[in-house]
Amino acid sequence: MKRLLYLVCVVVFAAGLSSCNKDSDPEPAPVVGKWKSDIIRRSGLTGDFAVGNVDIDALKVYGLDVNFEVKTDNTFAGTDRSGGVVDPFNGTWTYSGTDLTFKYDAGGEEKLTYDAAKSQLLGEQFTVPDTLINPKTNVATPVTYKLQIIFSKQ
């Protein structure tokens, strides 16, 4: 009888140990973490203006200073300190493929694309009409080009 009781205790103990194995937690999305505006990419300039298709320091040249944290609970929070004004923002996010979509609590949404090779988030490109001085003729000329904000992981 003691052997049977001993055997039952061993089996229960072994079953208890096997049930305590921690299942591996899923890896968080690669976009989880702290991010900051780093570069503004200018593209789409042609002809004499093509030399202007460059990456520009977002803070030094444009005064753009945006920081945010993408959290594992599918929320985000950040601060835009551009232009001397502190503007907090927050909301929820979804991630599919390489697309990170922010849905702001204040309304609206924004899509960013994750570049795994450079660990960067790329904002959507937007078109800018402007007047630039032609580098060859020194004449002010209306042009249209694209800007894209690029965020680096901290």
DSSP file (Angstrom, degrees, kcal/mol; ACC not computed):
  #  RESIDUE AA STRUCTURE BP1 BP2  ACC     N-H-->O    O-->H-N    N-H-->O    O-->H-N    TCO  KAPPA ALPHA  PHI   PSI    X-CA   Y-CA   Z-CA
    1    1 A M     >        0   0    0      0, 0.0     4,-2.6     0, 0.0     5,-0.2   0.000 360.0 360.0 360.0 -40.3    0.0    0.0    0.0
    2    2 A K  H  >  +     0   0    0      1,-0.2     4,-2.8     2,-0.2     5,-0.2   0.897 360.0  51.6 -63.6 -37.8    2.9    2.3    0.8
    3    3 A R  H  > S+     0   0    0      2,-0.2     4,-2.8     1,-0.2    -1,-0.2   0.912 109.6  48.9 -64.4 -41.2    4.4    1.6   -2.5
    4    4 A L  H  > S+     0   0    0      2,-0.2     4,-2.5     1,-0.2    -2,-0.2   0.922 112.8  47.1 -63.7 -44.0    1.1    2.4   -4.3
    5    5 A L  H  X S+     0   0    0     -4,-2.6     4,-2.3     2,-0.2    -2,-0.2   0.907 113.1  49.7 -62.9 -42.1    0.8    5.7   -2.4
    6    6 A Y  H  X S+     0   0    0     -4,-2.8     4,-2.3     2,-0.2    -2,-0.2   0.911 111.3  49.2 -61.9 -44.0    4.5    6.5   -3.2
    7    7 A L  H  X S+     0   0    0     -4,-2.8     4,-2.4     2,-0.2    -2,-0.2   0.899 110.4  50.0 -63.6 -42.6    3.9    5.7   -6.9
    8    8 A V  H  X S+     0   0    0     -4,-2.5     4,-2.5     2,-0.2    -1,-0.2   0.910 110.7  50.4 -62.6 -42.8    0.8    8.0   -6.9
    9    9 A C  H  X S+     0   0    0     -4,-2.3     4,-2.6     2,-0.2    -2,-0.2   0.909 111.0  48.6 -62.7 -42.1    2.7   10.8   -5.3
   10   10 A V  H  X S+     0   0    0     -4,-2.3     4,-2.7     2,-0.2    -2,-0.2   0.919 112.5  48.1 -64.2 -43.6    5.5   10.5   -7.8
   11   11 A V  H  X S+     0   0    0     -4,-2.4     4,-2.4     2,-0.2    -2,-0.2   0.916 113.3  47.1 -64.3 -43.3    3.1   10.5  -10.7
   12   12 A V  H  X S+     0   0    0     -4,-2.5     4,-2.3     2,-0.2    -2,-0.2   0.913 113.3  49.2 -64.3 -42.6    1.2   13.5   -9.4
   13   13 A F  H  X S+     0   0    0     -4,-2.6     4,-2.2     2,-0.2    -2,-0.2   0.923 112.2  47.8 -62.4 -45.2    4.5   15.4   -8.8
   14   14 A A  H  X S+     0   0    0     -4,-2.7     4,-2.2     1,-0.2    -2,-0.2   0.898 111.8  49.9 -63.6 -40.8    5.8   14.6  -12.3
   15   15 A A  H  X S+     0   0    0     -4,-2.4     4,-1.8     1,-0.2    -1,-0.2   0.894 109.3  52.7 -64.2 -38.7    2.5   15.7  -13.8
   16   16 A G  H  X S+     0   0    0     -4,-2.3     4,-0.7     1,-0.2    -2,-0.2   0.896 109.0  49.3 -63.6 -40.5    2.7   18.9  -11.8
   17   17 A L  H >< S+     0   0    0     -4,-2.2     3,-0.8     1,-0.2     4,-0.3   0.910 110.3  49.6 -66.1 -41.7    6.2   19.6  -13.1
   18   18 A S  H >< S+     0   0    0     -4,-2.2     3,-0.9     1,-0.3    -1,-0.2   0.832 108.4  53.4 -68.9 -29.4    5.2   19.1  -16.7
   19   19 A S  H 3< S+     0   0    0     -4,-1.8    -1,-0.3     1,-0.2    -2,-0.2   0.647 100.3  63.7 -78.2 -12.6    2.2   21.4  -16.4
   20   20 A C  T << S+     0   0    0     -3,-0.8    -1,-0.2    -4,-0.7    -2,-0.2   0.491  70.8 122.1 -88.2  -3.3    4.5   24.1  -15.0
   21   21 A N    <   -     0   0    0     -3,-0.9     2,-0.5    -4,-0.3    -3,-0.0  -0.415  67.3-125.0 -60.8 127.5    6.5   24.4  -18.2
   22   22 A K        -     0   0    0     -2,-0.2     2,-0.1     1,-0.0    -1,-0.1  -0.620  17.9-129.4 -78.1 124.1    6.2   27.9  -19.4
   23   23 A D        -     0   0    0     -2,-0.5     2,-0.3     1,-0.1    -1,-0.0  -0.483  36.6 -98.9 -66.3 142.2    4.8   28.2  -22.9
   24   24 A S        -     0   0    0     -2,-0.1    -1,-0.1     1,-0.1     3,-0.1  -0.483  38.3-125.7 -67.9 128.9    7.1   30.5  -25.0
   25   25 A D        -     0   0    0     -2,-0.3    -1,-0.1     1,-0.1     2,-0.0  -0.478  31.4-101.7 -71.6 142.7    5.6   33.9  -25.1
   26   26 A P        -     0   0    0      0, 0.0    -1,-0.1     0, 0.0     3,-0.1  -0.361  40.8-103.1 -64.5 146.1    5.1   35.3  -28.6
   27   27 A E        -     0   0    0      1,-0.1     2,-0.0    -3,-0.1    -3,-0.0  -0.442  39.4-112.4 -65.7 138.7    7.7   37.8  -29.8
   28   28 A P        -     0   0    0      0, 0.0    -1,-0.1     0, 0.0    44,-0.0  -0.373  44.0 -85.3 -68.4 155.7    6.5   41.3  -29.7
   29   29 A A    >   -     0   0    0      1,-0.1     3,-2.0    43,-0.1     0, 0.0  -0.284  38.6-116.9 -57.0 145.6    6.1   43.1  -33.0
   30   30 A P  T 3  S+     0   0    0      0, 0.0    -1,-0.1     0, 0.0    -3,-0.0   0.656 112.0  65.4 -63.7 -13.1    9.3   44.6  -34.2
   31   31 A V  T 3  S+     0   0    0     83,-0.0    39,-0.3    40,-0.0     2,-0.2   0.583  74.3 110.0 -84.8  -9.7    7.7   48.0  -34.1
   32   32 A V    <   +     0   0    0     -3,-2.0     2,-0.3    37,-0.1    39,-0.2  -0.485  59.2  55.1 -68.0 131.9    7.3   47.9  -30.3
   33   33 A G  E    S-A   70   0A   0     37,-2.1    37,-2.9    -2,-0.2     2,-0.4  -0.884  92.6 -41.9 140.5-170.3    9.7   50.3  -28.6
   34   34 A K  E     -A   69   0A   0     -2,-0.3   120,-3.2    35,-0.2     2,-0.3  -0.769  52.4-176.1 -98.7 138.6   10.7   54.0  -28.5
   35   35 A W  E     -AB  68 153A   0     33,-3.1    33,-2.2    -2,-0.4     2,-0.3  -0.918   7.9-169.5-132.1 153.7   11.0   56.0  -31.8
   36   36 A K  E     -AB  67 152A   0    116,-1.9   116,-2.5    -2,-0.3    31,-0.2  -0.996  34.9-100.3-143.4 149.4   12.1   59.5  -32.7
   37   37 A S  E     + B   0 151A   0     29,-2.8   114,-0.2    -2,-0.3    22,-0.1  -0.479  50.6 156.7 -65.1 135.3   11.9   61.6  -35.9
   38   38 A D  E     +     0   0A   0    112,-2.5    20,-1.9     1,-0.4    21,-0.4   0.674  50.6  22.8-128.6 -50.7   15.4   61.5  -37.4
   39   39 A I  E     -CB  57 150A   0    111,-1.8   111,-3.1    18,-0.2     2,-0.5  -0.929  48.8-152.8-130.1 146.6   15.4   62.2  -41.2
   40   40 A I  E     -CB  56 149A   0     16,-2.6    16,-2.6    -2,-0.3     2,-0.6  -0.989  22.8-149.7-115.0 120.3   13.2   64.0  -43.7
   41   41 A R  E     -CB  55 148A   0    107,-3.1   107,-1.3    -2,-0.5     2,-0.5  -0.794   7.3-161.2 -93.6 123.3   13.8   62.4  -47.1
   42   42 A R  E     + B   0 147A   0     12,-2.8     2,-0.3    -2,-0.6   105,-0.2  -0.907  25.1 152.3-103.9 128.8   13.3   64.8  -50.0
   43   43 A S  E     + B   0 146A   0    103,-2.3   103,-3.3    -2,-0.5     3,-0.1  -0.914  34.9  62.1-147.0 170.5   12.7   63.1  -53.4
   44   44 A G        +     0   0    0      1,-0.3     2,-0.3    -2,-0.3   100,-0.2   0.425  61.6 137.0  90.1  -0.9   11.1   63.7  -56.8
   45   45 A L        -     0   0    0      5,-0.2    -1,-0.3     4,-0.1     2,-0.2  -0.609  33.9-168.9 -77.9 140.0   13.1   66.7  -57.8
   46   46 A T    >   +     0   0    0     -2,-0.3     3,-1.8    -3,-0.1     4,-0.1  -0.719  40.3   5.2-124.1 172.7   14.2   66.5  -61.5
   47   47 A G  G >  S-     0   0    0      1,-0.3     3,-1.6    -2,-0.2     4,-0.2  -0.245 129.9  -3.4  59.6-135.3   16.5   68.2  -63.9
   48   48 A D  G 3  S+     0   0    0      1,-0.3     3,-0.5     2,-0.1    -1,-0.3   0.713 136.7  56.6 -62.3 -20.6   18.8   70.9  -62.4
   49   49 A F  G X  S+     0   0    0     -3,-1.8     3,-2.7     1,-0.2    -1,-0.3   0.519  74.9  97.9 -90.0  -5.9   17.0   70.4  -59.0
   50   50 A A  G X  S+     0   0    0     -3,-1.6     3,-1.9     1,-0.3    -1,-0.2   0.752  70.1  70.8 -57.5 -25.8   17.8   66.6  -58.8
   51   51 A V  G 3  S+     0   0    0     -3,-0.5    -1,-0.3     1,-0.3    -2,-0.1   0.691  87.8  67.3 -63.9 -15.9   20.8   67.4  -56.5
   52   52 A G  G <   +     0   0    0     -3,-2.7     2,-1.7     1,-0.1    -1,-0.3   0.444  67.3 106.1 -84.6  -0.1   18.2   68.3  -53.9
   53   53 A N    <   +     0   0    0     -3,-1.9     2,-0.3    -4,-0.1   -10,-0.2  -0.619  58.1 126.0 -79.4  87.0   17.0   64.7  -53.6
   54   54 A V        -     0   0    0     -2,-1.7   -12,-2.8   -14,-0.1     2,-0.5  -0.871  67.2-101.8-139.7 166.6   18.7   64.1  -50.2
   55   55 A D  E     -C   41   0A   0     -2,-0.3     2,-0.4   -14,-0.2   -14,-0.2  -0.834  41.4-160.2 -91.8 133.4   18.1   63.0  -46.6
   56   56 A I  E     -C   40   0A   0    -16,-2.6   -16,-2.6    -2,-0.5     2,-0.5  -0.905  27.1-104.8-120.2 141.4   17.9   66.0  -44.3
   57   57 A D  E  >> -C   39   0A   0     -2,-0.4     4,-2.2   -18,-0.2     5,-0.7  -0.528  32.1-150.2 -63.9 116.2   18.3   66.2  -40.5
   58   58 A A  H  >5S+     0   0    0    -20,-1.9     6,-2.4    -2,-0.5     4,-0.9   0.871  89.2  39.5 -61.7 -41.2   14.7   66.6  -39.3
   59   59 A L  H  >5S+     0   0    0    -21,-0.4     4,-1.1     4,-0.3    -1,-0.2   0.942 118.3  44.2 -77.2 -48.1   15.5   68.6  -36.2
   60   60 A K  H  45S+     0   0    0      2,-0.2    -2,-0.2     1,-0.1    -1,-0.1   0.906 126.2  27.6 -66.3 -42.7   18.3   70.8  -37.5
   61   61 A V  H  <5S+     0   0    0     -4,-2.2    -3,-0.2     1,-0.1    -1,-0.1   0.897 137.7  20.5 -90.3 -43.2   16.8   71.8  -40.8
   62   62 A Y  H  <<S-     0   0    0     -4,-0.9    -3,-0.2    -5,-0.7    -2,-0.2   0.512  92.4-124.7-106.8  -6.0   13.0   71.6  -40.2
   63   63 A G     <  +     0   0    0     -4,-1.1    20,-0.9    -5,-0.3     2,-0.5   0.741  54.2 158.0  68.6  21.6   12.8   71.8  -36.4
   64   64 A L        +     0   0    0     -6,-2.4     2,-0.3    18,-0.2    -1,-0.2  -0.707  11.4 167.4 -85.7 121.8   10.9   68.5  -36.4
   65   65 A D        +     0   0    0     -2,-0.5    16,-3.3    -3,-0.1     2,-0.5  -0.786   6.9 158.1-138.5  90.1   11.1   66.8  -33.0
   66   66 A V  E     + D   0  80A   0     -2,-0.3   -29,-2.8    14,-0.2     2,-0.4  -0.964  10.3 176.6-119.2 128.4    8.6   63.9  -32.6
   67   67 A N  E     +AD  36  79A   0     12,-2.4    12,-2.9    -2,-0.5     2,-0.3  -0.987   7.0 163.5-128.9 139.8    9.1   61.1  -30.1
   68   68 A F  E     -AD  35  78A   0    -33,-2.2   -33,-3.1    -2,-0.4     2,-0.5  -0.991  27.7-137.2-152.1 160.0    6.7   58.2  -29.4
   69   69 A E  E     -AD  34  77A   0      8,-2.9     8,-1.6    -2,-0.3     2,-0.6  -0.982   9.1-152.3-121.8 127.1    6.5   54.8  -27.8
   70   70 A V  E     -AD  33  76A   0    -37,-2.9   -37,-2.1    -2,-0.5     6,-0.2  -0.886  25.6-153.8 -95.4 118.2    4.7   51.8  -29.3
   71   71 A K    >   -     0   0    0      4,-2.9     3,-1.3    -2,-0.6     4,-0.3  -0.580  23.9-119.3-100.4 156.9    3.6   49.6  -26.4
   72   72 A T  T 3  S+     0   0    0      1,-0.3   -43,-0.1    -2,-0.2    -1,-0.1   0.690 109.1  68.0 -66.9 -18.8    3.0   45.8  -26.3
   73   73 A D  T 3  S-     0   0    0      2,-0.1    -1,-0.3     1,-0.0     3,-0.1   0.207 120.8-103.8 -86.2  17.8   -0.6   46.4  -25.2
   74   74 A N  S <  S+     0   0    0     -3,-1.3    19,-1.7     1,-0.3     2,-0.3   0.777  87.4 113.3  64.4  30.9   -1.3   47.9  -28.7
   75   75 A T  E     - E   0  92A   0     -4,-0.3    -4,-2.9    17,-0.3     2,-0.3  -0.849  46.5-162.0-118.9 163.6   -1.3   51.5  -27.5
   76   76 A F  E     -DE  70  91A   0     15,-2.1    15,-1.9    -2,-0.3     2,-0.3  -0.979   5.8-173.3-141.1 155.5    1.1   54.3  -28.3
   77   77 A A  E     +DE  69  90A   0     -8,-1.6    -8,-2.9    -2,-0.3     2,-0.3  -0.990  16.6 151.2-147.7 142.6    1.9   57.6  -26.7
   78   78 A G  E     -DE  68  89A   0     11,-3.0    11,-2.4    -2,-0.3     2,-0.4  -0.937  32.3-123.8-159.0-179.2    4.1   60.4  -27.9
   79   79 A T  E     -DE  67  88A   0    -12,-2.9   -12,-2.4    -2,-0.3     2,-0.6  -0.999   7.8-154.1-140.2 133.9    5.0   64.1  -27.9
   80   80 A D  E     +DE  66  87A   0      7,-2.3     7,-2.5    -2,-0.4   -14,-0.2  -0.945  16.2 173.3-106.6 113.9    5.5   66.5  -30.9
   81   81 A R    >   +     0   0    0    -16,-3.3     3,-1.0    -2,-0.6   -15,-0.1   0.019  29.6 138.0-107.7  25.4    7.8   69.3  -29.8
   82   82 A S  G >   +     0   0    0      1,-0.2     3,-1.5   -17,-0.2   -18,-0.2  -0.426  67.3  12.0 -73.5 144.6    8.2   70.9  -33.2
   83   83 A G  G 3  S-     0   0    0    -20,-0.9    -1,-0.2     1,-0.3     3,-0.1   0.721 127.9 -66.9  66.0  22.7    8.0   74.6  -33.6
   84   84 A G  G <  S+     0   0    0     -3,-1.0     2,-0.4     1,-0.2    -1,-0.3   0.545 108.3 114.0  78.1   6.1    8.4   75.3  -29.8
   85   85 A V    <   -     0   0    0     -3,-1.5     2,-0.7     2,-0.0    -1,-0.2  -0.927  60.0-141.8-113.1 136.1    5.0   73.8  -29.0
   86   86 A V        +     0   0    0     -2,-0.4    -5,-0.2    -5,-0.1    -3,-0.0  -0.864  25.2 175.5 -98.0 116.9    4.6   70.6  -26.9
   87   87 A D  E     -E   80   0A   0     -7,-2.5    -7,-2.3    -2,-0.7     2,-0.1  -0.906  14.0-156.7-126.7 102.0    1.7   68.6  -28.3
   88   88 A P  E     -E   79   0A   0      0, 0.0     2,-0.3     0, 0.0    -9,-0.3  -0.443  14.9-179.9 -75.8 152.5    1.1   65.1  -26.8
   89   89 A F  E     +E   78   0A   0    -11,-2.4   -11,-3.0    -2,-0.1     2,-0.3  -0.983   6.2 165.7-147.1 155.9   -0.7   62.4  -28.7
   90   90 A N  E     +E   77   0A   0     -2,-0.3    15,-2.7   -13,-0.2    16,-0.5  -0.968  10.3 126.8-160.1 172.6   -1.8   58.8  -28.1
   91   91 A G  E     -EF  76 104A   0    -15,-1.9   -15,-2.1    -2,-0.3     2,-0.3  -0.974  51.7 -58.7 167.1-154.5   -4.0   56.1  -29.5
   92   92 A T  E     -EF  75 103A   0     11,-2.2    11,-3.0    -2,-0.3     2,-0.3  -0.810  40.1-154.1-120.9 161.8   -4.0   52.4  -30.6
   93   93 A W  E     - F   0 102A   0    -19,-1.7     2,-0.3    -2,-0.3     9,-0.2  -0.953   8.7-162.8-137.3 155.7   -2.0   50.6  -33.2
   94   94 A T  E     - F   0 101A   0      7,-1.7     7,-2.7    -2,-0.3     2,-0.4  -0.959   9.9-156.6-130.8 153.2   -2.2   47.5  -35.5
   95   95 A Y  E     + F   0 100A   0     -2,-0.3     2,-0.4     5,-0.2     5,-0.2  -0.992  17.0 165.4-135.5 126.3    0.6   45.9  -37.3
   96   96 A S  E >   - F   0  99A   0      3,-2.4     3,-2.6    -2,-0.4     2,-0.7  -0.968  66.7 -36.2-143.6 123.8    0.3   43.7  -40.4
   97   97 A G  T 3  S-     0   0    0     -2,-0.4    -2,-0.0     1,-0.3     3,-0.0  -0.538 126.8 -29.7  66.7-109.8    3.1   42.7  -42.7
   98   98 A T  T 3  S+     0   0    0     -2,-0.7    16,-3.4    17,-0.0     2,-0.5   0.286 115.2 107.4-117.1   5.5    5.3   45.8  -42.7
   99   99 A D  E <   -FG  96 113A   0     -3,-2.6    -3,-2.4    14,-0.2     2,-0.5  -0.771  46.0-170.0 -96.3 123.2    2.5   48.3  -42.1
  100  100 A L  E     -FG  95 112A   0     12,-3.0    12,-3.2    -2,-0.5     2,-0.5  -0.950  10.1-164.2-106.4 121.8    2.0   50.0  -38.7
  101  101 A T  E     -FG  94 111A   0     -7,-2.7    -7,-1.7    -2,-0.5     2,-0.4  -0.938   3.3-158.1-113.9 123.0   -1.3   51.9  -38.5
  102  102 A F  E     -FG  93 110A   0      8,-3.1     8,-2.0    -2,-0.5     2,-0.6  -0.818   2.4-164.6 -94.5 133.4   -1.9   54.4  -35.8
  103  103 A K  E     -FG  92 109A   0    -11,-3.0   -11,-2.2    -2,-0.4     6,-0.2  -0.963  21.0-141.5-116.1 110.8   -5.4   55.3  -34.8
  104  104 A Y  E >   -F   91   0A   0      4,-2.1     3,-1.6    -2,-0.6   -13,-0.3  -0.461  10.6-137.2 -76.8 139.8   -5.3   58.6  -32.8
  105  105 A D  T 3  S+     0   0    0    -15,-2.7   -14,-0.1     1,-0.3    -1,-0.1   0.822 108.7  55.8 -61.2 -31.1   -7.6   59.1  -29.8
  106  106 A A  T 3  S-     0   0    0    -16,-0.5    -1,-0.3     1,-0.3     2,-0.1   0.479 127.4 -88.9 -80.5  -2.0   -8.2   62.6  -31.1
  107  107 A G  S <  S+     0   0    0     -3,-1.6    -1,-0.3     1,-0.3    -2,-0.1  -0.068  83.8  65.2 108.1 150.1   -9.3   61.2  -34.5
  108  108 A G        -     0   0    0     -3,-0.1    -4,-2.1    -4,-0.1     2,-0.3  -0.071  58.8-122.0  91.1 166.9   -7.6   60.3  -37.7
  109  109 A E  E     -G  103   0A   0     -6,-0.2     2,-0.3    -2,-0.0    -6,-0.2  -0.968  13.0-159.1-145.7 162.0   -5.1   57.6  -38.6
  110  110 A E  E     -G  102   0A   0     -8,-2.0    -8,-3.1    -2,-0.3     2,-0.5  -0.998  10.1-143.7-144.3 141.6   -1.7   57.4  -40.0
  111  111 A K  E     -G  101   0A   0     -2,-0.3    13,-0.4   -10,-0.2     2,-0.3  -0.927  16.1-177.3-112.3 131.7    0.2   54.5  -41.7
  112  112 A L  E     -G  100   0A   0    -12,-3.2   -12,-3.0    -2,-0.5     2,-0.5  -0.892  18.8-136.4-119.2 153.1    3.9   53.9  -41.3
  113  113 A T  E     -GH  99 122A   0      9,-2.4     9,-3.1    -2,-0.3     2,-0.5  -0.948  14.8-134.8-114.4 130.2    6.0   51.3  -43.0
  114  114 A Y  E     - H   0 121A   0    -16,-3.4     2,-0.8    -2,-0.5     7,-0.2  -0.718  10.6-160.5 -86.7 125.6    8.6   49.3  -41.1
  115  115 A D  E >>> - H   0 120A   0      5,-3.2     5,-1.7    -2,-0.5     4,-1.1  -0.882   6.1-173.0-104.2  99.3   12.0   48.8  -42.8
  116  116 A A  T 345S+     0   0    0     -2,-0.8    -1,-0.2     1,-0.2     3,-0.1   0.830  79.1  62.0 -64.6 -33.6   13.5   45.8  -41.0
  117  117 A A  T 345S+     0   0    0      1,-0.2    -1,-0.2     2,-0.1    -2,-0.0   0.848 121.2  22.8 -62.8 -34.1   16.9   46.2  -42.8
  118  118 A K  T <45S-     0   0    0     -3,-0.6    -1,-0.2     2,-0.1    -2,-0.2   0.397 101.9-124.1-111.8   0.5   17.4   49.7  -41.3
  119  119 A S  T  <5 +     0   0    0     -4,-1.1    34,-1.2     1,-0.2     2,-0.3   0.950  66.5 135.6  50.6  54.2   15.2   49.4  -38.2
  120  120 A Q  E   < -HI 115 152A   0     -5,-1.7    -5,-3.2    32,-0.2     2,-0.5  -0.924  54.8-136.5-128.9 153.3   13.3   52.5  -39.3
  121  121 A L  E     -HI 114 151A   0     30,-2.2    30,-3.0    -2,-0.3     2,-0.6  -0.959  22.3-152.3-106.8 127.7    9.6   53.5  -39.6
  122  122 A L  E     -HI 113 150A   0     -9,-3.1    -9,-2.4    -2,-0.5    28,-0.2  -0.887   6.8-144.0-105.2 122.5    8.9   55.4  -42.9
  123  123 A G        -     0   0    0     26,-3.2   -11,-0.1    -2,-0.6     2,-0.1  -0.264  36.5 -82.9 -73.1 167.8    6.0   57.9  -42.9
  124  124 A E        -     0   0    0    -13,-0.4    25,-0.4     1,-0.1     2,-0.2  -0.463  48.7-112.2 -69.7 144.9    3.8   58.3  -45.9
  125  125 A Q        -     0   0    0     23,-0.1     2,-0.4    -2,-0.1    23,-0.2  -0.542  33.7-165.9 -75.5 143.0    5.2   60.6  -48.6
  126  126 A F  E     -J  147   0A   0     21,-2.3    21,-2.5    -2,-0.2     2,-0.3  -0.982  19.7-116.4-131.8 149.0    3.4   63.9  -49.2
  127  127 A T  E     -J  146   0A   0     -2,-0.4    19,-0.2    19,-0.2    17,-0.0  -0.608  25.9-165.7 -87.3 138.0    3.7   66.3  -52.1
  128  128 A V  E     -J  145   0A   0     17,-3.3    17,-2.2    -2,-0.3     2,-0.4  -0.982   9.9-152.5-126.8 121.1    5.1   69.8  -51.5
  129  129 A P  E     +J  144   0A   0      0, 0.0     2,-0.3     0, 0.0    15,-0.2  -0.764  35.0 152.5 -86.2 140.2    4.8   72.7  -53.9
  130  130 A D  E     -J  143   0A   0     13,-2.9    13,-3.2    -2,-0.4     2,-0.5  -0.943  45.5-117.6-155.7 170.8    7.6   75.2  -53.5
  131  131 A T  E     +J  142   0A   0     -2,-0.3     2,-0.3    11,-0.3     9,-0.1  -0.986  36.7 179.2-120.7 120.0    9.8   77.8  -55.2
  132  132 A L  E     -J  141   0A   0      9,-2.5     9,-3.3    -2,-0.5     2,-0.6  -0.845  33.3-109.5-119.7 155.2   13.5   77.0  -55.3
  133  133 A I  E     -J  140   0A   0     -2,-0.3     7,-0.2     7,-0.2     5,-0.0  -0.739  37.1-120.2 -83.3 123.4   16.5   78.7  -56.7
  134  134 A N     >  -     0   0    0      5,-2.6     4,-2.6    -2,-0.6     5,-0.2  -0.485  17.0-142.7 -63.6 123.4   17.8   76.9  -59.7
  135  135 A P  T  4 S+     0   0    0      0, 0.0    -1,-0.2     0, 0.0   -86,-0.1   0.712  96.9  40.5 -65.3 -18.8   21.4   75.9  -58.9
  136  136 A K  T  4 S+     0   0    0      3,-0.1    -2,-0.1     1,-0.0   -87,-0.0   0.805 128.4  25.6 -96.8 -34.3   22.6   76.5  -62.4
  137  137 A T  T  4 S-     0   0    0      2,-0.2     3,-0.1     0, 0.0    -1,-0.0   0.575  89.2-133.5-107.4 -11.0   20.6   79.7  -63.4
  138  138 A N     <  +     0   0    0     -4,-2.6     2,-0.4     1,-0.2    -5,-0.1   0.739  60.7 137.1  60.8  25.4   20.0   81.3  -60.0
  139  139 A V        -     0   0    0     -5,-0.2    -5,-2.6    -7,-0.0     2,-0.3  -0.866  61.4-117.1-103.9 133.8   16.4   81.8  -61.0
  140  140 A A  E     - J   0 133A   0     -2,-0.4    -7,-0.2    -7,-0.2    -9,-0.0  -0.548  41.4-177.3 -68.8 127.2   13.5   81.2  -58.6
  141  141 A T  E     - J   0 132A   0     -9,-3.3    -9,-2.5    -2,-0.3     2,-0.3  -0.990  28.9-118.9-133.2 133.4   11.5   78.4  -60.1
  142  142 A P  E     + J   0 131A   0      0, 0.0     2,-0.3     0, 0.0   -11,-0.3  -0.538  43.7 169.4 -69.1 133.4    8.2   76.7  -58.9
  143  143 A V  E     - J   0 130A   0    -13,-3.2   -13,-2.9    -2,-0.3     2,-0.4  -0.921  27.5-143.4-138.8 163.7    8.8   73.0  -58.3
  144  144 A T  E     + J   0 129A   0     -2,-0.3     2,-0.3   -15,-0.2   -17,-0.0  -0.999  29.1 156.9-129.6 135.2    7.0   70.1  -56.7
  145  145 A Y  E     - J   0 128A   0    -17,-2.2   -17,-3.3    -2,-0.4     2,-0.4  -0.865  34.8-105.4-145.9 178.6    8.7   67.4  -54.7
  146  146 A K  E     -BJ  43 127A   0   -103,-3.3  -103,-2.3    -2,-0.3     2,-0.4  -0.876  20.9-162.4-115.7 145.8    8.0   64.8  -52.1
  147  147 A L  E     -BJ  42 126A   0    -21,-2.5   -21,-2.3    -2,-0.4     2,-0.3  -0.946   6.1-175.5-121.9 147.7    8.9   64.7  -48.4
  148  148 A Q  E     -B   41   0A   0   -107,-1.3  -107,-3.1    -2,-0.4     2,-0.4  -0.978  19.2-137.8-144.0 127.5    8.9   61.6  -46.1
  149  149 A I  E     -B   40   0A   0    -25,-0.4   -26,-3.2    -2,-0.3     2,-0.5  -0.718  18.3-160.0 -86.3 133.9    9.5   61.6  -42.4
  150  150 A I  E     -BI  39 122A   0   -111,-3.1  -112,-2.5    -2,-0.4  -111,-1.8  -0.967   1.8-156.0-118.9 129.1   11.7   58.7  -41.2
  151  151 A F  E     -BI  37 121A   0    -30,-3.0   -30,-2.2    -2,-0.5     2,-0.4  -0.840   4.8-150.2-105.9 138.7   11.8   57.6  -37.5
  152  152 A S  E     -BI  36 120A   0   -116,-2.5  -116,-1.9    -2,-0.4     2,-0.3  -0.852  21.6-114.2-108.5 144.6   14.7   55.7  -35.9
  153  153 A K  E      B   35   0A   0    -34,-1.2  -118,-0.3    -2,-0.4  -120,-0.0  -0.557 360.0 360.0 -76.5 138.1   14.3   53.2  -33.0
  154  154 A Q              0   0    0   -120,-3.2  -119,-0.1    -2,-0.3    -1,-0.1   0.394 360.0 360.0 -98.3 360.0   15.9   54.3  -29.8
